[in-house]
Amino acid sequence: MSEQRPKEKQGADWIRDELADSFDEELEQELDDHRLAGLLDTMAEQPEQETIDRPVYFKELLRLQSELIKLQEWVEHHKLKLVVLFEGRDAAGKGGAIKRITQRLNPRVCRVVALPAPSDREKTQWYFQRYVGYLPTGGEIVLFDRSWYNRAGVERVMGYCSEGELQEFFHSVPEFERMLVRSGIKLVKYYFSISNRVQQLRFQMRNLDPLKQWKLSPMDLESRRRWEQYTKAKEDMLQRTHIPEAPWWLVHADEKKRARLNCIHHLLHQIPYQEIHRDPVQLPPRKHNAEYVRHSVAAQLYVPEVY
């Protein structure tokens, strides 16, 4: 006997389920955070409780994401160019913030750039050359998950660049960024700042969680050993590259949820935007052709409905 398929939903039931499904991705991500927080509680002698209520967090996040859509449409409509840099130590929460920013935006308008280590060919280029090709054209938003500031951070601490290359970077980067701003690019720079204790706990969490172990790399382990060197490098970087045309903004990131909300709220205030008026969309009726005959599809072509 063949298995019967469930009845198709109709009307209000279908609409309700579709709306609920549109929020499931965020719920899944937050459930993952909640699960990992449980791992932290088992490790910490005095587990810290979240200081922001989950319903408040969800409500604010969805409100801010709706504003991000308005910002996106404003940028697209006026052909603006927005670049946002996300820097910070490993496990500072940059990726989580980027996910929440881009989650409901059009990937053709807002895209994320996360470059791997430079190739041998790229190592011989002008340092900023590999980043220039990813800069936005009119009507685009580009988020850099780490950026040219790799030279002031990991490359400096791990010895991947010479002292001469480092000093040339510090000499060049203010002029490079001023040039970007003069060209019409709005440049926003965020540094996600976490404490020594929180990074240690998040690394331990990754080590215990099978779903997160891939994130714990040998470079992460070495960064723990060189905490103080990274701190000195960060302080030097902020002092030497904080310019009026492109200032640094520090995000307190020990609490992920607060960090995400604060970062998005701040980003929304960097560009004066307004809601773009759009005429209501009228869906056209389907055109029926009496000569059209829909042919059956072989059952073996369908993915098995295990669930």
C-alpha positions in Angstrom: 0.0 0.0 0.0 1.4 3.4 -1.0 1.9 6.0 1.8 -0.6 8.8 1.6 0.7 12.3 1.4 -0.7 14.8 4.0 -3.4 17.1 2.8 -2.2 20.4 1.4 -2.8 23.4 3.7 -5.2 26.0 2.5 -5.8 29.7 3.1 -5.0 31.1 6.5 -3.2 27.9 7.7 -0.8 28.0 4.8 -0.1 31.7 5.3 0.4 31.3 9.1 2.9 28.4 8.6 4.8 30.3 5.9 5.2 33.3 8.2 6.3 31.1 11.0 8.8 29.4 8.8 10.4 32.7 7.8 11.5 33.2 11.4 12.7 29.6 12.0 16.3 30.4 10.9 16.7 33.0 13.6 15.1 30.6 16.1 17.4 27.8 15.1 20.5 30.1 15.6 19.3 31.3 19.0 18.5 27.7 20.1 22.0 26.9 19.2 23.3 29.7 21.3 21.1 28.5 24.2 22.5 25.0 23.8 26.1 26.2 23.9 25.3 28.4 26.9 24.4 25.2 28.7 27.9 23.9 27.9 29.4 27.0 29.4 27.3 26.6 32.5 28.8 23.2 33.1 32.4 24.6 32.9 32.1 27.9 34.8 32.2 27.9 38.6 29.8 30.8 38.6 27.9 30.8 35.3 26.8 34.3 34.2 23.1 34.7 33.3 22.0 36.6 30.2 21.1 40.1 31.2 18.7 40.7 28.3 15.4 38.8 28.2 15.0 36.5 25.2 11.6 37.9 24.1 13.0 41.5 24.3 16.0 40.4 22.2 13.9 38.8 19.5 11.5 41.7 19.4 14.4 44.2 19.0 16.3 42.1 16.6 13.3 41.8 14.2 12.6 45.5 14.5 16.3 46.3 13.7 16.3 43.9 10.8 13.2 45.6 9.4 15.1 48.9 9.5 18.1 47.2 7.8 15.8 46.4 4.9 14.9 50.1 4.7 18.6 51.0 4.8 19.3 48.5 2.0 16.6 49.9 -0.2 17.8 53.4 0.4 21.4 52.5 -0.5 20.2 50.7 -3.6 17.8 53.5 -4.7 20.4 56.3 -4.2 23.4 54.2 -5.6 25.3 54.6 -2.3 28.4 52.6 -1.5 28.8 51.2 2.1 31.7 49.2 3.4 31.6 47.8 7.0 34.7 46.2 8.5 34.4 43.7 11.3 37.6 43.1 13.3 38.3 41.5 16.7 39.8 38.5 18.4 38.9 35.0 17.5 35.5 34.0 19.1 34.5 37.7 19.6 31.2 37.2 17.8 31.9 38.9 14.5 30.4 36.1 12.5 27.2 36.0 14.5 26.7 39.8 14.1 27.3 39.6 10.4 24.7 36.7 10.1 22.1 38.8 11.8 22.8 41.8 9.6 22.6 39.9 6.3 19.9 37.4 7.3 17.0 39.2 5.7 18.8 41.3 3.2 19.2 40.8 -0.6 22.5 39.1 -1.2 22.7 40.9 -4.5 22.8 44.2 -2.6 24.6 43.2 0.6 27.4 40.7 0.4 30.0 39.3 2.8 33.7 39.1 2.0 35.8 36.7 4.1 39.2 36.2 2.3 41.5 33.3 2.9 45.2 33.6 3.5 46.9 35.3 0.5 48.3 33.2 -2.2 51.9 33.3 -3.3 50.9 35.6 -6.2 48.9 37.9 -3.9 51.9 38.2 -1.5 53.8 39.9 -4.3 51.0 42.5 -5.0 50.4 45.8 -3.5 49.0 44.9 -0.1 45.6 46.5 -0.6 45.2 45.1 -4.1 43.4 41.9 -3.2 40.7 43.9 -1.3 40.0 46.5 -3.9 38.2 44.1 -6.2 35.6 43.4 -3.5 34.7 47.1 -2.9 31.1 48.0 -3.7 29.7 49.7 -6.8 26.8 52.1 -6.5 23.9 50.6 -4.6 25.9 47.9 -2.8 26.8 47.1 0.8 29.9 45.0 1.5 30.7 43.6 4.9 34.3 42.5 5.4 34.7 39.6 7.9 38.2 40.6 8.7 39.9 43.0 6.3 43.2 44.7 5.4 43.7 45.1 9.2 44.9 41.5 9.2 48.3 43.0 8.8 48.0 45.0 12.0 46.7 41.9 13.9 47.4 38.3 13.0 50.2 39.0 10.5 52.0 41.2 13.0 51.6 38.9 16.0 52.4 35.7 14.1 55.3 37.1 12.3 53.8 36.8 8.8 55.0 40.3 7.8 58.3 42.1 8.3 58.6 45.2 10.5 59.1 47.3 7.3 55.9 45.9 5.8 54.1 46.7 9.0 55.3 50.3 9.2 54.4 50.8 5.5 50.9 49.6 6.3 50.5 52.1 9.1 51.8 54.8 6.8 49.5 53.8 3.9 46.2 52.8 5.5 45.0 56.2 6.5 45.6 57.6 3.0 44.0 54.5 1.5 40.9 54.9 3.6 40.7 58.6 2.9 40.9 57.8 -0.8 38.0 55.4 -0.4 35.9 58.0 1.4 36.7 60.7 -1.2 35.6 58.3 -3.9 32.1 58.2 -2.2 32.4 55.1 -0.1 31.0 55.3 3.4 33.5 53.3 5.6 32.5 52.0 9.0 35.0 50.1 11.2 33.9 47.9 14.1 36.2 46.2 16.6 34.5 43.5 18.7 36.2 43.5 22.1 36.0 40.5 24.5 37.7 39.7 27.8 40.3 37.1 28.3 37.9 35.0 30.4 35.2 35.0 27.8 37.5 34.0 24.9 38.8 31.2 27.1 35.3 30.0 27.8 34.2 30.2 24.1 37.3 28.2 23.0 36.5 25.6 25.7 32.9 25.5 24.4 34.1 24.9 20.8 36.3 22.1 22.0 33.4 20.3 23.8 30.8 20.8 21.1 31.0 18.4 18.1 29.1 21.0 16.0 31.7 23.7 16.7 35.0 21.8 16.9 35.8 22.7 13.3 36.1 26.3 14.4 38.9 25.6 16.8 42.0 25.9 14.7 45.7 25.7 15.6 45.8 29.5 15.0 43.1 29.9 17.7 45.2 28.0 20.2 48.2 30.0 19.4 46.3 33.2 19.8 45.4 32.2 23.4 49.1 31.9 24.2 49.8 35.3 22.7 46.9 37.2 24.3 49.0 40.1 25.5 50.7 40.5 22.1 47.3 40.7 20.4 46.3 43.3 23.0 49.3 45.5 22.3 48.8 45.1 18.6 45.1 46.1 18.9 46.0 49.2 21.0 48.6 50.3 18.5 46.3 49.7 15.6 43.4 51.7 17.1 45.7 54.6 18.0 47.4 54.8 14.6 44.4 54.2 12.3 41.6 56.0 14.0 41.0 58.9 11.6 38.1 61.4 11.4 37.2 60.2 7.9 36.9 56.5 9.1 36.9 56.2 12.9 37.0 53.0 14.9 33.9 51.9 16.9 34.4 49.4 19.7 31.6 46.9 20.5 31.5 45.4 24.0 31.1 41.7 22.9 31.2 39.6 26.1 27.4 39.3 25.7 26.6 38.2 22.2 23.0 39.3 22.1 23.7 42.8 23.4 26.7 43.1 21.0 24.5 42.2 18.0 21.8 44.7 18.9 24.2 47.5 19.7 26.2 47.0 16.5 23.1 46.9 14.3 21.5 49.9 16.0 24.8 51.9 15.6 25.2 50.9 12.0 21.6 52.1 11.2 22.6 55.6 12.5 25.7 55.9 10.2 23.7 56.7 7.1 20.6 59.0 7.2 18.0 56.9 5.4 14.3 57.0 4.8 11.8 54.4 3.8 11.5 54.2 0.0 7.9 54.4 -1.1 6.9 51.5 -3.4 3.6 51.1 -5.1 1.6 48.0 -3.9 2.3 45.0 -6.0 -0.6 43.4 -7.8 0.0 39.7 -8.6 -1.3 39.0 -12.2 -3.7 36.2 -12.7 -2.2 33.0 -14.2 -2.7 32.7 -17.9 -4.3 29.4 -18.9 -3.6 27.9 -22.2 -6.0 25.2 -23.3 -3.3 23.5 -25.4 -1.0 23.1 -22.4 -0.8 19.5 -20.9 1.3 18.8 -17.9 3.2 15.6 -18.2 3.8 13.3 -15.2 7.3 13.0 -13.7 8.9 9.7 -12.9 8.6 8.9 -9.2 12.3 8.0 -8.9 13.3 11.6 -9.7 11.8 12.8 -6.4 13.8 13.1 -3.2 12.5 10.4 -0.8 10.2 12.0 1.7 11.8 10.7 4.9 10.3 13.4 7.0 
